[in-house]
Amino acid sequence: MTKTKTDIILRMEHVAKLYGPNQKEATKLMLEGADKAEVYRKCGCTVALWDVNLQIPRGKVFVIIGLSGSGKSTAVRCFNQLTVPTLGNVFFEEQNVGEMNRKELREYRRSKISMVFQSFGLMNHRDVLGNVSYGLEIKGVPQEEREQRAQEIISMVGLEGWEHQSCQELSGGMRQRVGIARALANDPEVLLMDEPFSALDPLVRQDMQFELLQIQRKLKKTIIFITHDIDEAFKMGDEVCIMKGGQVVQTGTPEELSINPANEYVRNFIGFADKTKVVSVRSIMITPTSIVRVQESVDQAIREMRRNNLSSVVVIDDDLHLAGILSIKEALAAWKNNLPIEQVLQTNIPTVSPDALISDVVPLASEAAYPIAVTNQANVLLGIVTKAGILASFV
């Protein structure tokens, strides 16, 4: 689906960032198709970003992932102009950030966009309340009002009761909560988060990921999240952008990247991710080899199973609603006793939505004797999921 301008809160157009001498010559070489190594060898100029184009959807979590040196942190700093692009433009709600004057840029950083750092960036001479309310203090908000706002955010991030604790005495996870609360206190529209959880222990990291997603769903903030961990990217991101060598390789939903990687680099990069947690049943369901209508004869059902070498068939009504599963054992018993299909049909069978994640279906599949039916809310049969299909999704 094509995004409209109102769907996009931030965008980058043809952004490049070069460091060092001879930038004009380096730009010319890059435009002629030279790679970064050749440019550095000939000009002594480092190309950190080149022709980066990004569209950040409003109210979503947009993850940028890449190896060290891929340009992900440089890119995110271009959004708030902590890094000024050498070429290209950054737009916030169609306003060119690079053309803002000093007053406009200061207000943009104070009110529209906040940053959460990996190293926390807290002021140890202030307590939790003092750190969280600091941005509001800089904006000139009266003390009573800013402390009330800070208290609301402190409670939201799970630090209630720690307001007057020194930040030096807090654990890593709690210090990062303070950093997130401080960023949220100004009520920005965009949060920039540069590997905020990478210094935390694995269990604390999982808790913080979950809590951040809860906060985001509640406040509907736009979050640009930087990581080098593909599982974290897929867990956090509504959309994920993979970068390499200062350029965008592919952008898409976790499911799109898993199913349709743009090239071998992307395929290898996401190879160790648990795709079952991002790929939906819709991607692996298949059309049943054989379908029988509930009013048809048992003879017909047995012929269908014999012709297609099946031990069971899916049964539907005239409106394609799922009626149940008929096994060969039940069909033969019905044939001997001259019974209709509807009297021997298994109707208490598991079904799943096409939007369910594969990871949610695994427990069902392990217990099911037959393929799992995929139905919509009206119980219309859309397809089936086989154990073989589920196993293939792990590869």
Stockholm file with secondary structure:
# STOCKHOLM 1.0

chainA/1-395         MTKTKTDIILRMEHVAKLYGPNQKEATKLMLEGADKAEVYRKCGCTVALWDVNLQIPRGKVFVIIGLSGSGKSTAVRCFNQLTVPTLGNVFFEEQNVGEMNRKELREYRRSKISMVFQSFGLMNHRDVLGNVSYGLEIKGVPQEEREQRAQEIISMVGLEGWEHQSCQELSGGMRQRVGIARALANDPEVLLMDEPFSALDPLVRQDMQFELLQIQRKLKKTIIFITHDIDEAFKMGDEVCIMKGGQVVQTGTPEELSINPANEYVRNFIGFADKTKVVSVRSIMITPTSIVRVQESVDQAIREMRRNNLSSVVVIDDDLHLAGILSIKEALAAWKNNLPIEQVLQTNIPTVSPDALISDVVPLASEAAYPIAVTNQANVLLGIVTKAGILASFV
#=GR chainA/1-395 SS CCCCGGGEEEEEEEEEEEESSCHHHHHHHHHTTCCHHHHHHHHCCEEEEEEEEEEEETTSEEEEECSTTSSHHHHHHHHTTSSCCSEEEEEETTEEGGGCCHHHHHHIIIIIEEEECTTCCCCTTSBHHHHHTHHHHHTTCCHHHHHHHHHHHHHHTTCTTCTTSBGGGSCHHHHHHHHHHHHHHTCCSEEEEESTTTTSCHHHHHHHHHHHHHHHHHHCCEEEEEESCHHHHHHHCSEEEEEETTEEEEEECHHHHHHSCSSHHHHHHTTTSCGGGTCBGGGTCBCCSCEEETTSCHHHHHHHHHHTTCSEEEEECTTCBEEEEEEHHHHHHHHHHTCCHHHHCBCCCCEECTTSBHHHHHHHHHHCSSCEEEECTTCBEEEEECHHHHHHHTC
#=GC SS_cons         CCCCGGGEEEEEEEEEEEESSCHHHHHHHHHTTCCHHHHHHHHCCEEEEEEEEEEEETTSEEEEECSTTSSHHHHHHHHTTSSCCSEEEEEETTEEGGGCCHHHHHHIIIIIEEEECTTCCCCTTSBHHHHHTHHHHHTTCCHHHHHHHHHHHHHHTTCTTCTTSBGGGSCHHHHHHHHHHHHHHTCCSEEEEESTTTTSCHHHHHHHHHHHHHHHHHHCCEEEEEESCHHHHHHHCSEEEEEETTEEEEEECHHHHHHSCSSHHHHHHTTTSCGGGTCBGGGTCBCCSCEEETTSCHHHHHHHHHHTTCSEEEEECTTCBEEEEEEHHHHHHHHHHTCCHHHHCBCCCCEECTTSBHHHHHHHHHHCSSCEEEECTTCBEEEEECHHHHHHHTC
//
